[in-house]
Amino acid sequence: MGVDFNNTQTIWMQLVDWVFEQILTAAWKPGDKAKSVRELAVMFEVNPNTVMRSYDYLQNKEIILNKRGIGFFVTDDAVEKIKSLRKKQFMEEEVPAFIKNLKLLDIDVQEIVDMVKNN
């Protein structure tokens, strides 16, 4: 399927990232019904409680909402919320490591700027 589970992150969080990707690539659009907990559990061969933990997180972050008796739906502003969450994570976790590597490897910032401009 779409997730190759790894040992560096919990399975439920990897499922959250998979849902993020579905929404960011417009496979799941605002207002769309999300797959049920049972469907995802079968699809990824995981315990339904694991999927439910992912969905609880997504509900707390207001990415999806539960319409009781009907299912889970993508919120209207899910894309913006995901981008905000991912940007915060990127700035707090990946950028400091990137800057550290620039310094350790004596890479000039202009070299990176040029690389970004050319891609």
N, C-alpha and C positions, 0 to 999 in steps of 0.2 A: 504494500500500500504506500502511503505517502510519508511514513515515519520509519526511519531506521533508528530504533532506540539505541541510545548510547549510555555509557556509565558515568558521564559527567554531569548529568541533570536527571532529576526525578522523572519518572514516566508521566505523571500527571502534568508536570510543567511542559514536557515535550508535546503532550496533547494540546495544551494551551497554545503553544507556538504553532502547531498545525492548524488550529482554528484561526489564529491570527493570519496565517498565510492564506487560508481560504477566503477570509474577508478582504485582505489587502489585494488579492489577485482578482477580486470580484466573482469568485466562484460562489460565494455566499454574499448576497447584497443586503443592504439595510432593508429590514422588513421581512426578509426570507426566514422560513422555518429552518432551524438548525436540525441536524441529525439527532435522533433520540439517543439517550444514554445507552440504551440496549443496542441500537445500531452501531454506535461507535465501539462499544465493548466487543461486539462480534467482529467488526471490521478490523480492529487492531489486536484482537485476541488478548484483551486485558479484562480485569475484573470491573464490573459496572461501578463499583465504589470508587475506582480510580478515575473513571470518566466523570462521575458525579463530583469528585473533588475538583477536577478541572472546571466543570460547569459552575460550581460554587464560586471559584475564583473569578471566572468570567462575569458572573452575575454581580459580584462585589465591585468589580471594576466597571460595571455598567456597559459591557460589551454585548452581552445577551440578556434577555429577560425571559422569565418564565410566565407563560399565560396558563394558569392552573387548568389542568385537564386537557389542554391543547398541545402544549410543548414549549420548546425554547425558540426564541426569535432573535435575530440580529437587530440591535438598536440602531436608530437613525444616525447617530453620531459615532458609531463603532469605529470607523476608519480613523477619525480624528483622535479618538481615545487611544487606539492601538499605537498610532504614530507617536503620540505624546509619551506613552509608556516606554516604547522602544527607544525613543530619543533620549529620555532620561537615563535608561539603562546604558545606552551606548556612551553617553557623556560621562557617566559615573564609573563604568567598568572598562570599556574598550579604549577610550581616548587616553586615559592616563597610561595604560600599558603601551599604546602606540607612541606616545611622547617619550616614554622611558626608552623604548627601542630606538627612536630617532637619535636620542642623546648617546646611548651606548654604542650605536653603529656609526656615529658621526655623519648622519644623513642631514643634508641641508634642507631646510623647509622649502626653499624654492624648487628643489628637485621634485618634491611631492606636489607642489602647486602646478608645475609644468606637466607632471604625469596626469593630474586630474584634468587639466585643460585639454590634453590630447586624447582623453578617453571619453 
